[in-house]
């Protein structure tokens, strides 16, 4: 395993059945490795609880808390990030070093939680709670085993409120950069899942709307439209054509009986991937739906309404774990646990809105619900243009356009 530029690494030991911490020079990092071994052996972590003896004197106790394997991995990743921060911080503070981390005063530990994570890195409440669980478990274990004294770790009131604001800020951002979307596509576990994510991130499909990608030609309102088999043939015959149109029928779109059909504009590179899936990976099926299940129980059945959302969640967890391990260093925008499949769709619609605004030489803030930019975007997204939410939807796209520009300029909050 290559550590690259990561000062502290972890490696799963098959012999000890736990994560082993080690330094860049491959020497063992003993104390966190002992902690990891103890957690793996018992399937628990430790926490200090306040108590009193029969005489009313303060007697704190260490409580044991069950923790699943996934929780152990999360703790290891948070600790590794903490140790790597120590290495970085020690370059500007000679009183701080990794060798002395077990005896750090509470001030340094709480500085990491408050000033660094919340103040500098803009960490959310969810993220901070994970760090608190990891650091409290680790230092309570060290105190229990006699390596250090007990530590009081917490967020100061002002920083607790700042973490809440960070959470709200992260949740309100509904745009994923092209680089981050590409990372998600690359870390799907199948070509089908990659297509389910790309359909949102490139052509703005809702999860359910993937069911409308049909293979055979069909007729709507007396007009015949090509299915994907015809698009594949057209792509082979028209070598220079870069964009292909597909009619998404209203029965597959949002809106019930008032739903509207719309045209999807599929770039050749995406259509090539659809064809590769059809030729090489699609299970044998009598379904007219292009994308079908490959599970043993439902093999060949049409995908469900939630298939794309489920594929996103599965891939998100993979990428979040990679982020925690430091494997996406320098990748730019960070993925957040609050991000959903819908954010992919919103990102592709934002790109359309952004490009239309630029080509029309209209400032984002000047776009109204009656402008051609908004009307074209609504058509692309399958939105109604005459409902009470049109103005708020426009504001969301404007906000996301500014977010896109901020990311492209390199102003990224980790």
Protein Blocks (a to p, Z undefined) as FASTA:
>chain_A
ZZkjafbacdddfklopacdddfkopacfklmmmmmmmmmnopacdddddddfkopacdd
dddddddfklmmmmmmmmmmmmmmmmmmmmmomkbcfklmmmgcfklmmmmmmmmmmmmn
opafklmmmmmmmmmmmmmmmmmnopaccddddddfklmmmmmmmmmmmmmpccdcfklm
mmmmmmpcbfklmmmmmmmmmnopafklmmmmcfbdcdeehiacddfklmmmmmmmmmmb
mbdcddddfklmghijmbccddddddfklmmmmmmmmmmmmccdfbfbfbacfbfklgoi
acdfklmmmmmmmmmmmmmmmmmnopagonlpaddfkbcfklmmmmmmmmmmmmmmmmno
pafklpcfkbmklmmmmmmnopafkbfklmmmmmmmmmmmmmmmmmmnopacZZ
